[in-house]
Amino acid sequence: MKDMPLMKVEQYFYLDFRWWHYNRLTGEAVIMLCTEGCWRSIRILNPMWLVNLSEKDIETLYYNKIHYQVKDIIQSMKYQNAIKVCFGYEVNS
């Protein structure tokens, strides 16, 4: 596959960010947001979708490590590592 289809992801959520975690039931990273007491989430099924985030969102996820259960470390680190790669690229570009 030469061109991997990437899902469009909401951007510029960093002001509403609270935490993110790996959900083993759905196999997704879930980004939790809160705006004026209203909670919502962004679900990321594929770690590569994270490359579509804004620079500020990537920075936010980089400094706020993903929460996970120990038994989910391998899957959750795929998301964290995608952010590390994106953050390194943003810093060095």
Secondary structure, DSSP 8 states (H G I E B T S, - for coil): --S----------TTTEEEEEEETTTTEEEEEEEETTEEEEEEESSGGGGGGS-HHHHHHHHHS--B--GGGHHHHHHHHHHHHHHHHHHHH-
